[in-house]
Amino acid sequence: MSDAPLLEVRDLRTWFELRQWGFLRVGSVRAVDGVSFELARGEAVAFVGESGCGKSSLARTLLGLHRPSGGEVVFEGQDVAGLAGAALKRYRARVGYVQQDPYGALPPFMNVRRLLAEPLIVHGVMDRAERERRIRAVLEEVRLAPEEVLHKFPHMLSGGQQQRVVIARALILAPHLIIADEPVSMLDASVRVEILSLLRQIQRERELTLAFITHDLATVRHFAERLFVMYAGRIVEQAPVDELLDHPLHPYTQALLAAIADPDADNASRQREIPPGEPPSLVKPPAGCRFHPRCPHAIAGHCDRDEPPMLAPRPGHGVACWLHE
């Protein structure tokens, strides 16, 4: 196995223009604003943060669904930011996508056989027997009996079965990277662990690189090896998952962990500390550290003026916070 990273992201920016009356530019939403990281082959990572932090925009940029406004996305040594046509089509065959809403992701007029055959046909697998073989194999891999589901339409499946079909569709072209955007948030609690365990097992067996997008810090320890915390379009902390959850350094990460529900009777009378205020505008983000207006430890004249770099106060543990300078 090569030691080179599968994916390298360098100073990535994805901004969306705001226009008034359809033509007058009035600003840009800085959904992803200066993000850098690397993913190794066969690694499972998670990107976490509250709604609006930019994690889904990051995922869609990596998939080639959004054009980056700046920076680089290097996949297997190739810069994919400017790909188009056949080259972009080949790239998308190597990156699978598991959507948040399985019912919305599956066309209601296609049965399971046609849903899984379509990407094979688009990418040139024209032999019907070969398509059928691949379809049946991937359904068995996601623990669905082919004879029971091949003829069914999405509305005839349970939520868990629908998401297994979505996973099967993401796997059908044998990708090297899977991006799963909140893959269990629309499912019943009883099904979530099954789906997460299934994804993790497939990732290990296929030696895939797997990137989870989630807001649920309570479960990431069980399915990710490394964790990235995003806030206002940027990564503010990154570390191996156990290291980060046991020793959070950024005040925002500490606040996220403090907000996790704890089934303890004493919580009925204990007030949790949460940061005041709301996440900043991504059209006009604050100067300096973007968390400083809500941070109880902000240093006046420093945090509100100077943008912190990614520091490394502990081995393998990066944090963008002046408190650890």
Kinemage of the C-alpha trace (Angstrom):
@kinemage 1
@onewidth
@group {chain A} dominant
@subgroup {mainchain}
@vectorlist {calphas} color= white
{ca met a 1} P 0.000 0.000 0.000
{ca ser a 2} L 1.378 3.441 -0.943
{ca asp a 3} L 2.369 5.835 1.848
{ca ala a 4} L 1.140 8.814 -0.181
{ca pro a 5} L -2.149 10.326 1.044
{ca leu a 6} L -5.240 9.365 -0.901
{ca leu a 7} L -6.620 12.898 -0.592
{ca glu a 8} L -4.841 16.201 0.057
{ca val a 9} L -6.865 19.368 0.636
{ca arg a 10} L -4.886 22.618 0.666
{ca asp a 11} L -6.351 25.976 1.712
{ca leu a 12} L -9.724 25.021 0.190
{ca arg a 13} L -12.327 27.755 -0.168
{ca thr a 14} L -15.917 27.349 -1.342
{ca trp a 15} L -17.770 30.658 -1.435
{ca phe a 16} L -21.290 31.222 -2.750
{ca glu a 17} L -22.137 34.596 -4.264
{ca leu a 18} L -25.137 36.505 -2.954
{ca arg a 19} L -26.985 38.523 -5.565
{ca gln a 20} L -29.824 41.012 -5.305
{ca trp a 21} L -32.431 41.158 -8.069
{ca gly a 22} L -30.562 38.368 -9.804
{ca phe a 23} L -27.554 40.400 -10.984
{ca leu a 24} L -26.244 42.762 -8.276
{ca arg a 25} L -23.506 41.061 -6.248
{ca val a 26} L -23.878 41.923 -2.562
{ca gly a 27} L -21.362 39.539 -0.963
{ca ser a 28} L -20.334 35.915 -0.582
{ca val a 29} L -21.162 33.156 1.882
{ca arg a 30} L -17.804 31.714 2.961
{ca ala a 31} L -19.071 28.187 3.554
{ca val a 32} L -15.578 26.653 3.429
{ca asp a 33} L -12.813 29.148 4.065
{ca gly a 34} L -9.209 27.975 4.210
{ca val a 35} L -9.481 24.259 5.035
{ca ser a 36} L -6.430 21.984 4.823
{ca phe a 37} L -6.042 18.295 5.716
{ca glu a 38} L -4.915 14.922 4.397
{ca leu a 39} L -6.658 11.545 4.362
{ca ala a 40} L -4.655 8.319 4.294
{ca arg a 41} L -5.676 5.245 2.339
{ca gly a 42} L -7.937 2.988 4.389
{ca glu a 43} L -8.583 5.613 7.065
{ca ala a 44} L -11.944 6.393 8.705
{ca val a 45} L -12.368 10.017 9.780
{ca ala a 46} L -15.229 12.225 10.953
{ca phe a 47} L -15.965 15.919 10.455
{ca val a 48} L -18.135 17.346 13.223
{ca gly a 49} L -19.702 20.692 14.032
{ca glu a 50} L -23.049 22.373 14.468
{ca ser a 51} L -25.378 23.126 11.548
{ca gly a 52} L -23.983 25.794 9.235
{ca cys a 53} L -20.314 25.147 10.047
{ca gly a 54} L -19.522 24.180 6.439
{ca lys a 55} L -19.070 20.414 6.747
{ca ser a 56} L -21.709 19.504 4.129
{ca ser a 57} L -20.403 22.171 1.728
{ca leu a 58} L -16.954 20.653 2.207
{ca ala a 59} L -18.333 17.197 1.373
{ca arg a 60} L -20.078 18.412 -1.774
{ca thr a 61} L -16.926 20.221 -2.891
{ca leu a 62} L -14.885 17.030 -2.471
{ca leu a 63} L -17.499 15.182 -4.526
{ca gly a 64} L -17.177 17.698 -7.352
{ca leu a 65} L -20.735 18.977 -6.888
{ca his a 66} L -19.476 22.461 -5.939
{ca arg a 67} L -16.628 24.219 -7.694
{ca pro a 68} L -14.017 25.463 -5.209
{ca ser a 69} L -13.387 29.198 -5.132
{ca gly a 70} L -9.730 28.619 -4.304
{ca gly a 71} L -7.212 26.118 -3.019
{ca glu a 72} L -6.512 22.575 -4.157
{ca val a 73} L -8.147 19.140 -3.903
{ca val a 74} L -5.560 16.502 -4.858
{ca phe a 75} L -6.905 12.957 -5.196
{ca glu a 76} L -4.400 10.159 -5.852
{ca gly a 77} L -1.864 12.766 -6.960
{ca gln a 78} L -4.228 14.589 -9.355
{ca asp a 79} L -5.658 18.069 -8.788
{ca val a 80} L -9.393 17.566 -9.311
{ca ala a 81} L -10.563 21.145 -8.741
{ca gly a 82} L -10.652 21.933 -12.457
{ca leu a 83} L -11.830 18.593 -13.830
{ca ala a 84} L -14.663 18.546 -16.354
{ca gly a 85} L -16.294 16.169 -18.809
{ca ala a 86} L -14.903 12.641 -18.978
{ca ala a 87} L -12.182 13.355 -16.404
{ca leu a 88} L -14.740 14.510 -13.827
{ca lys a 89} L -16.871 11.456 -14.614
{ca arg a 90} L -13.904 9.146 -13.908
{ca tyr a 91} L -13.193 10.954 -10.643
{ca arg a 92} L -16.798 10.619 -9.458
{ca ala a 93} L -16.624 6.868 -10.108
{ca arg a 94} L -13.833 6.679 -7.510
{ca val a 95} L -15.699 8.686 -4.849
{ca gly a 96} L -18.956 7.264 -3.456
{ca tyr a 97} L -21.630 9.337 -1.711
{ca val a 98} L -24.032 8.249 1.033
{ca gln a 99} L -26.726 10.901 1.460
{ca gln a 100} L -28.517 11.960 4.623
{ca asp a 101} L -32.103 11.285 3.479
{ca pro a 102} L -32.290 7.829 1.879
{ca tyr a 103} L -35.860 8.227 0.582
{ca gly a 104} L -35.043 11.565 -1.043
{ca ala a 105} L -31.852 10.108 -2.536
{ca leu a 106} L -33.618 7.253 -4.342
{ca pro a 107} L -35.719 8.024 -7.455
{ca pro a 108} L -39.234 6.754 -6.628
{ca phe a 109} L -39.874 5.488 -10.184
{ca met a 110} L -36.929 3.045 -10.190
{ca asn a 111} L -36.847 -0.358 -8.547
{ca val a 112} L -33.706 -1.516 -6.737
{ca arg a 113} L -32.334 -3.405 -9.745
{ca arg a 114} L -32.579 -0.324 -11.962
{ca leu a 115} L -31.233 1.967 -9.209
{ca leu a 116} L -28.059 -0.092 -8.988
{ca ala a 117} L -27.760 -0.789 -12.712
{ca glu a 118} L -27.851 2.881 -13.698
{ca pro a 119} L -24.363 3.891 -12.449
{ca leu a 120} L -22.894 0.768 -14.062
{ca ile a 121} L -24.469 1.645 -17.420
{ca val a 122} L -23.354 5.286 -17.158
{ca his a 123} L -19.785 4.126 -16.572
{ca gly a 124} L -19.731 1.643 -19.431
{ca val a 125} L -20.650 -1.744 -17.957
{ca met a 126} L -22.920 -2.822 -20.800
{ca asp a 127} L -22.930 -6.600 -20.261
{ca arg a 128} L -26.234 -7.417 -18.571
{ca ala a 129} L -24.971 -10.595 -16.867
{ca glu a 130} L -22.001 -8.711 -15.398
{ca arg a 131} L -24.289 -5.953 -14.112
{ca glu a 132} L -26.559 -8.508 -12.487
{ca arg a 133} L -23.600 -10.221 -10.834
{ca arg a 134} L -22.314 -6.952 -9.381
{ca ile a 135} L -25.775 -5.887 -8.220
{ca arg a 136} L -26.407 -9.123 -6.368
{ca ala a 137} L -22.934 -9.110 -4.809
{ca val a 138} L -23.247 -5.576 -3.454
{ca leu a 139} L -26.746 -6.217 -2.071
{ca glu a 140} L -25.428 -9.217 -0.170
{ca glu a 141} L -22.541 -7.064 1.086
{ca val a 142} L -25.003 -4.570 2.631
{ca arg a 143} L -27.008 -7.501 4.078
{ca leu a 144} L -30.035 -7.371 1.799
{ca ala a 145} L -31.402 -10.520 0.158
{ca pro a 146} L -31.390 -9.844 -3.608
{ca glu a 147} L -34.481 -11.935 -4.348
{ca glu a 148} L -36.462 -9.985 -1.745
{ca val a 149} L -35.564 -6.430 -2.799
{ca leu a 150} L -34.519 -6.346 -6.465
{ca his a 151} L -38.070 -5.805 -7.716
{ca lys a 152} L -39.090 -3.348 -4.977
{ca phe a 153} L -39.417 0.425 -5.259
{ca pro a 154} L -38.108 2.787 -2.523
{ca his a 155} L -41.524 3.310 -0.901
{ca met a 156} L -41.765 -0.466 -0.367
{ca leu a 157} L -38.608 -0.527 1.779
{ca ser a 158} L -38.056 0.443 5.418
{ca gly a 159} L -35.793 3.392 6.230
{ca gly a 160} L -32.933 1.063 7.126
{ca gln a 161} L -33.361 -0.906 3.889
{ca gln a 162} L -33.437 2.331 1.877
{ca gln a 163} L -30.153 3.459 3.413
{ca arg a 164} L -28.585 0.064 2.693
{ca val a 165} L -29.565 0.524 -0.961
{ca val a 166} L -27.990 4.007 -0.907
{ca ile a 167} L -24.793 2.459 0.501
{ca ala a 168} L -24.912 -0.277 -2.151
{ca arg a 169} L -25.217 2.359 -4.877
{ca ala a 170} L -22.206 4.214 -3.409
{ca leu a 171} L -20.179 0.968 -3.500
{ca ile a 172} L -21.267 -0.408 -6.870
{ca leu a 173} L -18.407 1.238 -8.826
{ca ala a 174} L -15.728 0.099 -6.325
{ca pro a 175} L -14.705 3.603 -5.165
{ca his a 176} L -11.572 4.397 -3.180
{ca leu a 177} L -13.255 7.061 -0.997
{ca ile a 178} L -16.742 7.114 0.523
{ca ile a 179} L -18.230 10.355 1.848
{ca ala a 180} L -21.194 9.762 4.166
{ca asp a 181} L -23.119 12.955 5.005
{ca glu a 182} L -25.113 12.434 8.226
{ca pro a 183} L -25.878 8.850 7.086
{ca val a 184} L -28.043 7.887 10.077
{ca ser a 185} L -29.692 11.144 11.184
{ca met a 186} L -32.973 10.288 9.381
{ca leu a 187} L -33.188 6.755 10.787
{ca asp a 188} L -34.725 5.296 13.929
{ca ala a 189} L -32.330 5.003 16.856
{ca ser a 190} L -32.554 1.199 16.758
{ca val a 191} L -31.253 1.145 13.168
{ca arg a 192} L -28.461 3.713 13.486
{ca val a 193} L -25.917 1.441 15.153
{ca glu a 194} L -26.535 -1.280 12.544
{ca ile a 195} L -25.891 1.116 9.648
{ca leu a 196} L -22.777 2.639 11.241
{ca ser a 197} L -21.403 -0.826 12.048
{ca leu a 198} L -22.105 -1.948 8.480
{ca leu a 199} L -20.269 1.038 6.997
{ca arg a 200} L -17.296 0.498 9.287
{ca gln a 201} L -17.121 -3.216 8.448
{ca ile a 202} L -17.262 -2.563 4.701
{ca gln a 203} L -14.613 0.153 5.056
{ca arg a 204} L -12.246 -2.276 6.763
{ca glu a 205} L -12.914 -5.185 4.417
{ca arg a 206} L -12.464 -3.079 1.268
{ca glu a 207} L -9.694 -0.912 2.786
{ca leu a 208} L -11.681 2.167 1.798
{ca thr a 209} L -11.091 5.685 2.996
{ca leu a 210} L -14.285 6.768 4.760
{ca ala a 211} L -15.241 10.330 5.699
{ca phe a 212} L -18.262 10.802 7.971
{ca ile a 213} L -19.998 14.162 8.163
{ca thr a 214} L -21.897 14.405 11.442
{ca his a 215} L -22.939 16.617 14.343
{ca asp a 216} L -23.126 13.694 16.770
{ca leu a 217} L -19.987 13.583 18.915
{ca ala a 218} L -21.544 10.885 21.101
{ca thr a 219} L -20.982 8.158 18.488
{ca val a 220} L -17.826 9.136 16.575
{ca arg a 221} L -15.535 7.222 18.943
{ca his a 222} L -17.066 3.963 17.661
{ca phe a 223} L -16.588 4.464 13.911
{ca ala a 224} L -13.782 6.982 13.297
{ca glu a 225} L -10.044 6.943 13.836
{ca arg a 226} L -9.445 10.672 13.451
{ca leu a 227} L -11.662 13.663 14.136
{ca phe a 228} L -11.872 17.148 12.599
{ca val a 229} L -13.933 19.837 14.358
{ca met a 230} L -15.296 22.604 12.110
{ca tyr a 231} L -16.585 26.031 13.075
{ca ala a 232} L -17.661 28.852 10.734
{ca gly a 233} L -16.084 27.331 7.639
{ca arg a 234} L -12.763 26.347 9.200
{ca ile a 235} L -11.173 23.403 10.999
{ca val a 236} L -10.473 24.500 14.582
{ca glu a 237} L -9.197 21.209 16.028
{ca gln a 238} L -7.980 17.844 14.727
{ca ala a 239} L -6.554 14.756 16.430
{ca pro a 240} L -6.972 10.992 16.771
{ca val a 241} L -10.498 10.451 18.015
{ca asp a 242} L -9.680 9.172 21.521
{ca glu a 243} L -7.096 11.907 22.070
{ca leu a 244} L -9.504 14.656 21.019
{ca leu a 245} L -12.510 13.388 22.967
{ca asp a 246} L -10.482 12.751 26.132
{ca his a 247} L -8.402 15.946 25.914
{ca pro a 248} L -10.341 18.617 23.974
{ca leu a 249} L -8.318 21.812 23.682
{ca his a 250} L -10.460 24.294 21.746
{ca pro a 251} L -13.214 26.034 23.776
{ca tyr a 252} L -15.692 25.249 20.987
{ca thr a 253} L -14.882 21.517 21.106
{ca gln a 254} L -15.220 21.600 24.884
{ca ala a 255} L -18.655 23.205 24.490
{ca leu a 256} L -19.751 20.542 21.988
{ca leu a 257} L -18.720 17.772 24.365
{ca ala a 258} L -20.428 19.455 27.318
{ca ala a 259} L -23.679 19.491 25.341
{ca ile a 260} L -23.784 15.698 24.904
{ca ala a 261} L -26.706 14.217 26.831
{ca asp a 262} L -25.590 12.272 29.910
{ca pro a 263} L -28.125 9.776 31.381
{ca asp a 264} L -27.456 10.771 34.991
{ca ala a 265} L -30.200 11.595 37.482
{ca asp a 266} L -28.130 14.501 38.811
{ca asn a 267} L -28.526 16.257 35.443
{ca ala a 268} L -32.132 17.113 36.336
{ca ser a 269} L -30.867 19.890 38.608
{ca arg a 270} L -27.491 20.703 36.975
{ca gln a 271} L -27.206 23.662 34.625
{ca arg a 272} L -24.921 23.027 31.656
{ca glu a 273} L -22.498 25.722 30.573
{ca ile a 274} L -23.006 26.645 26.921
{ca pro a 275} L -21.369 29.425 24.879
{ca pro a 276} L -23.512 32.553 24.630
{ca gly a 277} L -24.655 33.991 21.320
{ca glu a 278} L -25.010 32.462 17.868
{ca pro a 279} L -22.547 31.276 15.202
{ca pro a 280} L -21.180 34.213 13.190
{ca ser a 281} L -22.323 35.355 9.775
{ca leu a 282} L -20.396 33.616 7.019
{ca val a 283} L -20.924 36.685 4.822
{ca lys a 284} L -19.066 38.988 7.225
{ca pro a 285} L -17.198 36.730 9.662
{ca pro a 286} L -15.510 38.407 12.645
{ca ala a 287} L -11.830 39.303 12.531
{ca gly a 288} L -9.334 37.116 14.348
{ca cys a 289} L -10.620 33.846 15.778
{ca arg a 290} L -14.161 33.323 14.546
{ca phe a 291} L -15.191 31.845 17.884
{ca his a 292} L -13.952 34.791 19.969
{ca pro a 293} L -17.364 36.587 20.263
{ca arg a 294} L -18.704 33.498 22.085
{ca cys a 295} L -15.527 32.328 23.815
{ca pro a 296} L -15.355 32.710 27.624
{ca his a 297} L -11.535 32.682 27.438
{ca ala a 298} L -11.012 35.198 24.609
{ca ile a 299} L -7.963 37.434 24.999
{ca ala a 300} L -8.879 41.048 24.227
{ca gly a 301} L -6.679 42.641 21.588
{ca his a 302} L -5.418 39.266 20.414
{ca cys a 303} L -8.189 36.737 19.751
{ca asp a 304} L -10.395 39.484 18.277
{ca arg a 305} L -7.670 40.728 15.954
{ca asp a 306} L -5.289 37.919 14.955
{ca glu a 307} L -6.370 34.709 13.229
{ca pro a 308} L -4.821 31.725 15.056
{ca pro a 309} L -2.806 29.195 13.015
{ca met a 310} L -3.104 25.456 13.578
{ca leu a 311} L -0.872 24.898 16.616
{ca ala a 312} L 0.340 21.519 17.939
{ca pro a 313} L 0.454 21.643 21.749
{ca arg a 314} L 0.266 17.815 21.968
{ca pro a 315} L 1.756 15.208 19.596
{ca gly a 316} L -0.603 14.670 16.663
{ca his a 317} L -3.119 17.126 18.127
{ca gly a 318} L -3.748 20.380 16.255
{ca val a 319} L -5.811 23.302 17.539
{ca ala a 320} L -6.396 26.781 16.109
{ca cys a 321} L -6.499 28.675 19.413
{ca trp a 322} L -4.214 31.320 20.902
{ca leu a 323} L -4.688 29.831 24.387
{ca his a 324} L -2.273 27.053 23.361
{ca glu a 325} L 0.375 29.263 21.782
